[in-house]
Amino acid sequence: MKGYRVWAEIDLSLLRDNIYNLKKHLNGETKLMAVVKADAYGHGAVAISNFCINNGCDYLGVGDSTEALELRDSGVVAPILVLGAVIEEELPLLISNNIELAVHSKDLLTKIDEESKKQNKRASVHLKIDTGLHRFGISPQNCEGIVETISKYSNIRIKGIFSHFASAYRDIERTKEQLNTFMQTVTKTCKKYNLKDIMIHIANSGGAVALQNSQQNMIRSGGALYGLIGNNEFKQILSLKTQVTYLKKVYKNSLVGYDGTFKCEKDTLLAICPVGYNDGIPTCYANSFEAHINGQKSQFAGKVAMDYITLDVSNIRDITVGQEVVIYDRQHNNIFDVAKKYNLNRYEITCTLSKRVKRVYIEYENETIKRFIKSQKYYHPKKNGSRKTALTP
């Protein structure tokens, strides 16, 4: 794709399929929260949020206040929950924009109530219970106490109660223990305080699929939507690509890159590509990672620099400047497999893609998605063969 130094192609057709496949696992009345924190795991929060809401998701979950307000500023009207902590100074904007808040303690309750009263609003909060992750959250034995406290505030309502699995993909027994603790706490609290019609949610992607009874009336999904959980049912929707900007021939025994960590065993053709660790390429890929050009492997030669990588392209037929270079896609260097090989967090790989990486949204001739793309002001449709592309500015 000419015109971009480095870009992430995000396949909206696959995202739609992942939403559909996840909803097949859900109980009939269970709602789906699309987790779009960290810029939708690096996929672009505004575009992904709009698409998810238009394709069957009911809620959006973000990591902090800035992310919530970005979505509201872009015109997203769906329910948004800040899953993480908020600070006092953020409350006026959050409450005025009808952002739902996670409550982890009694600390801000008075401030929330006072600010809501000023605005003649009633803030919606979700109580977070610490069932075993031991990060944010009210201890189960203190849950009734905080509900009692909230009942004294006229401008706060409990919209939900939730928790978070610590190891749903790796430790099913621990996950079951957390679920039991959560459900015992929720059942007892809701019965005592007559809490009805509230959102009960603990399951993430892995929990929802592995433990059907963890779903309750809402699940939160990020990894499955983006196809990053190593399950063939949920396809990776992101591909990372760059292009060759310079070709250089060097002689046998030449040392390549910073500190000369790559030594040419023969006369070598090198390709310089404009992507580096500032764009999100891990430095541990030095001298080992293999990109793909025309389906052929090309090894990283030397260290990953801030703005560039160097590839050994001696064996690539008909290599030219401007040729597309694939770092990740579903066929070559699947992100889940790369993360295992390099001992990285799979979400870290996409979350660290920087602003310099252009997000390009594609689909394969689907009329519904085509109409969605054209309707979004932050998209700029552009043809690319049989694909339709759309770029964030």
C-alpha positions in Angstrom: 0.0 0.0 0.0 1.8 3.1 -1.2 1.8 6.2 0.8 2.5 4.7 4.3 5.8 4.0 5.9 4.2 1.5 8.3 0.5 0.6 8.8 -1.8 -1.8 10.6 -4.5 -3.3 8.5 -7.6 -4.1 10.6 -10.1 -6.5 8.9 -13.6 -5.4 10.0 -15.2 -8.5 8.3 -13.2 -10.7 10.7 -14.1 -8.5 13.7 -17.8 -8.9 12.8 -17.2 -12.7 12.6 -15.5 -12.7 16.0 -18.4 -10.9 17.5 -20.9 -13.3 16.0 -18.8 -16.4 17.1 -18.5 -15.0 20.7 -22.3 -14.3 20.9 -22.9 -18.0 19.9 -21.4 -19.0 23.2 -23.5 -16.6 25.3 -26.7 -17.4 27.1 -29.8 -15.8 25.6 -30.0 -12.7 27.7 -26.2 -12.2 28.3 -24.9 -8.8 27.1 -21.5 -8.3 25.5 -19.1 -5.5 26.6 -16.4 -4.8 24.0 -13.3 -3.9 25.9 -11.7 -1.0 24.0 -9.1 0.2 26.6 -5.5 1.0 25.4 -6.9 2.3 22.1 -8.8 -0.9 21.6 -5.6 -2.9 22.2 -3.9 -0.8 19.6 -6.6 -1.3 16.9 -8.1 2.2 17.2 -10.7 2.8 19.9 -13.1 5.2 18.1 -13.4 3.1 14.9 -13.6 -0.2 16.8 -16.1 1.1 19.3 -18.5 2.3 16.7 -18.2 -0.9 14.7 -18.8 -3.1 17.8 -21.8 -1.2 18.9 -23.2 -1.4 15.4 -22.6 -5.1 15.2 -24.2 -6.5 18.4 -22.1 -5.3 21.3 -24.1 -3.6 24.2 -21.5 -1.9 26.3 -18.0 -0.5 26.0 -15.3 -0.9 28.6 -12.3 1.5 28.9 -9.3 1.7 31.1 -9.4 5.3 32.2 -11.3 8.6 32.0 -9.4 10.0 29.0 -10.4 7.0 26.9 -14.1 7.3 27.9 -14.2 11.0 27.1 -12.4 10.5 23.7 -15.3 8.1 22.8 -17.9 10.6 23.9 -16.2 13.4 22.1 -16.2 11.3 18.9 -20.0 10.9 19.2 -20.3 7.4 20.8 -23.5 7.3 22.8 -23.4 3.7 24.0 -23.0 2.9 27.7 -19.3 3.3 28.7 -17.8 1.9 31.9 -14.4 3.0 33.2 -13.0 -0.3 34.5 -10.1 1.3 36.2 -9.6 4.0 38.8 -10.7 7.6 38.5 -9.5 10.7 40.4 -11.5 13.5 41.9 -10.6 16.1 39.3 -12.1 13.9 36.5 -15.6 13.5 38.1 -17.3 16.6 36.6 -16.6 15.6 33.0 -17.3 11.9 33.6 -20.7 12.6 35.3 -21.7 15.2 32.8 -21.0 12.8 30.0 -22.9 9.9 31.6 -19.8 7.7 32.0 -20.3 4.8 34.4 -17.7 4.5 37.1 -16.1 1.5 38.8 -16.1 1.8 42.6 -13.2 0.1 44.4 -13.6 1.6 47.8 -15.5 4.3 49.8 -12.9 7.0 49.0 -14.7 9.0 46.3 -18.3 8.2 47.1 -19.0 11.6 48.8 -17.3 13.5 46.0 -19.3 11.5 43.4 -22.5 12.2 45.2 -21.7 15.9 45.6 -20.8 16.4 41.9 -23.9 14.5 40.8 -26.0 16.7 42.9 -24.4 19.8 41.4 -25.3 18.6 38.0 -28.8 17.3 39.0 -27.7 13.8 37.9 -27.5 10.4 39.4 -24.2 8.7 38.8 -24.2 5.1 37.8 -21.5 2.9 39.5 -20.3 -0.7 39.3 -18.9 -2.1 42.5 -15.7 -4.1 41.9 -15.1 -7.0 44.2 -11.6 -8.4 44.7 -12.1 -12.1 44.4 -8.4 -13.1 44.0 -6.5 -10.8 41.6 -5.6 -8.6 44.5 -5.4 -5.3 42.7 -8.4 -3.0 42.8 -11.5 -4.0 44.5 -13.6 -4.3 47.7 -13.0 -7.4 49.8 -16.0 -9.7 49.7 -16.6 -9.2 53.4 -16.8 -5.5 53.0 -19.2 -5.5 50.0 -22.4 -5.2 52.2 -20.8 -2.3 54.1 -20.2 -0.3 50.9 -23.7 -1.0 49.6 -25.0 0.3 52.9 -22.9 3.5 52.5 -24.1 4.0 48.9 -27.7 3.6 50.0 -27.3 6.8 52.0 -26.4 8.9 48.9 -29.3 10.1 46.9 -27.3 10.8 43.7 -25.6 7.5 43.3 -27.1 4.3 42.0 -25.6 0.9 41.8 -25.7 -0.2 38.1 -23.6 -3.3 38.4 -21.3 -5.5 40.5 -18.2 -7.1 38.9 -14.9 -8.8 39.4 -12.0 -9.9 37.2 -10.5 -13.3 36.7 -6.8 -13.6 37.4 -5.9 -16.6 35.2 -8.9 -17.7 33.1 -6.8 -19.1 30.3 -4.3 -21.0 32.5 -5.8 -22.0 35.9 -9.4 -23.2 35.7 -9.5 -24.3 39.3 -8.5 -20.8 40.6 -11.0 -19.3 38.1 -13.7 -21.5 39.6 -12.8 -20.4 43.1 -13.0 -16.8 42.1 -16.4 -17.4 40.5 -17.7 -19.1 43.6 -16.5 -16.3 45.9 -18.0 -13.7 43.5 -21.4 -15.4 43.2 -21.7 -16.0 47.0 -21.0 -12.3 47.6 -23.3 -11.1 44.9 -26.2 -13.4 45.9 -26.0 -12.4 49.6 -25.6 -8.7 48.9 -28.4 -8.4 46.3 -30.8 -10.4 48.5 -30.1 -8.3 51.6 -30.4 -4.9 49.9 -33.0 -5.9 47.3 -30.7 -5.0 44.4 -32.5 -5.9 41.1 -31.9 -5.3 37.4 -28.2 -4.7 37.9 -25.3 -5.9 35.6 -23.4 -8.8 37.1 -20.1 -9.5 35.3 -16.9 -11.3 35.9 -16.2 -13.3 32.8 -13.6 -12.3 30.2 -13.3 -14.0 26.8 -11.6 -17.1 28.2 -14.0 -17.4 31.2 -17.1 -17.0 29.1 -16.1 -19.8 26.8 -14.6 -22.2 29.4 -17.1 -21.7 32.2 -20.7 -21.1 30.9 -22.0 -20.3 34.3 -19.5 -17.4 34.7 -21.4 -15.4 32.1 -24.2 -14.0 34.3 -25.9 -11.2 32.5 -22.8 -9.6 30.8 -19.4 -10.6 29.8 -16.4 -8.4 28.9 -14.3 -9.3 25.8 -11.2 -7.9 24.3 -8.9 -10.7 23.3 -11.5 -12.8 21.5 -12.8 -9.8 19.6 -9.3 -9.0 18.3 -8.5 -12.7 17.7 -5.6 -12.8 20.1 -6.4 -15.7 22.3 -5.0 -18.6 20.3 -8.4 -20.1 19.5 -9.0 -20.8 15.8 -12.7 -19.8 16.2 -11.6 -16.2 16.7 -9.4 -14.8 13.9 -6.6 -12.3 14.3 -7.9 -9.1 12.8 -4.7 -7.0 12.6 -1.8 -7.3 10.2 1.3 -5.0 10.5 3.1 -4.0 7.4 5.8 -1.7 6.2 7.8 -1.3 2.9 11.3 -1.4 1.6 12.7 2.1 1.4 16.4 1.4 0.6 18.4 -1.5 -0.8 22.1 -1.8 0.0 24.8 -4.3 -1.0 27.5 -5.0 1.6 30.5 -7.3 1.6 31.3 -10.5 3.4 32.2 -9.9 7.1 30.4 -6.5 7.2 29.0 -5.7 10.6 25.4 -4.4 10.4 23.6 -2.0 12.7 24.3 -0.6 16.2 27.1 -2.4 18.0 27.6 -4.6 14.9 25.6 -7.6 16.2 25.0 -9.0 12.8 28.0 -10.2 10.8 27.5 -11.0 7.1 28.7 -14.5 6.3 28.8 -13.6 2.5 28.2 -10.6 0.3 24.7 -9.6 1.4 21.8 -7.5 0.1 20.1 -5.5 2.9 16.7 -3.9 2.9 16.0 -0.9 5.2 12.4 -0.6 6.3 10.9 2.5 8.1 9.6 0.8 11.3 11.4 0.5 14.7 10.9 0.2 18.4 9.2 3.6 18.4 6.5 2.1 16.3 6.2 -1.0 18.6 8.7 -3.5 17.2 10.2 -5.3 20.3 14.0 -5.0 20.5 14.2 -8.7 21.3 13.5 -9.5 17.6 17.1 -8.5 16.8 18.9 -11.0 14.5 16.2 -13.6 14.7 12.7 -12.4 13.7 11.7 -13.2 10.1 9.5 -10.8 8.2 7.9 -11.9 4.9 8.2 -10.4 1.4 6.2 -12.1 -1.3 5.7 -15.0 1.0 9.4 -15.5 1.5 11.2 -15.2 4.8 13.6 -12.3 5.5 15.6 -12.3 8.7 16.2 -9.2 10.8 19.8 -8.2 10.4 21.2 -6.4 13.5 19.4 -4.6 16.3 16.0 -3.0 16.0 16.6 0.8 15.9 14.2 3.5 17.0 13.0 4.2 13.4 14.2 1.4 11.2 14.8 -2.3 10.9 17.3 -3.9 8.5 16.5 -7.2 6.7 18.7 -9.7 4.9 17.0 -10.0 1.5 19.7 -11.8 -0.3 17.4 -14.7 -1.1 14.3 -12.7 -2.0 13.6 -12.8 -5.8 13.0 -9.6 -7.6 13.2 -7.4 -4.6 12.5 -3.7 -5.2 12.2 -0.5 -3.3 8.5 0.1 -2.3 7.8 -3.6 -1.9 5.4 -4.6 0.9 6.9 -6.2 4.0 4.7 -8.2 6.4 5.7 -8.2 10.0 2.5 -9.9 11.4 -0.6 -11.4 9.8 -2.6 -14.5 10.3 -0.5 -16.6 7.9 2.9 -15.3 8.7 3.9 -14.5 12.3 0.6 -14.9 14.0 0.7 -12.6 17.0 -0.2 -15.4 19.5 2.6 -17.6 18.3 5.1 -14.8 18.2 4.3 -13.8 21.7 4.9 -17.4 22.9 8.2 -17.6 21.0 9.6 -14.4 22.4 8.0 -14.7 25.8 5.9 -11.5 25.3 2.4 -10.7 26.3 0.3 -11.0 23.2 -1.7 -7.9 24.0 1.6 -6.0 24.6 2.5 -6.5 20.9 -0.6 -4.7 19.6 -1.0 -2.2 22.5 2.5 -0.8 21.9 1.9 0.1 18.2 2.5 3.8 18.2 0.7 6.8 16.6 3.1 6.6 13.7 1.5 3.3 12.7 -1.5 4.2 10.4 -4.6 2.2 11.2 -6.2 1.1 7.9 -9.6 -0.5 8.1 -10.4 -3.0 5.4 -13.3 -5.3 4.4 -13.9 -7.7 1.5 -16.9 -6.4 -0.5 -19.4 -6.7 2.4 -22.2 -4.2 1.6 -23.1 -3.6 5.3 -19.5 -2.9 6.4 -19.0 -0.8 3.2 -21.9 1.4 4.3 -20.6 1.6 7.8 -17.2 2.7 6.5 -18.7 5.4 4.4 -20.8 6.7 7.2 -17.9 7.4 9.6 -16.4 10.9 9.5 -13.0 9.6 10.7 -12.8 7.2 7.7 -11.4 8.1 4.3 -12.2 5.3 1.8 -9.5 4.4 -0.6 -9.4 1.5 -3.1 -6.8 -1.2 -2.8 -7.4 -3.9 -5.4 -10.5 -5.9 -4.3 -10.4 -4.4 -0.8 -12.0 -1.2 0.5 -9.8 0.7 2.9 -10.5 3.4 5.4 -7.9 5.4 7.3 -7.9 7.2 10.6 -6.5 10.7 10.1 
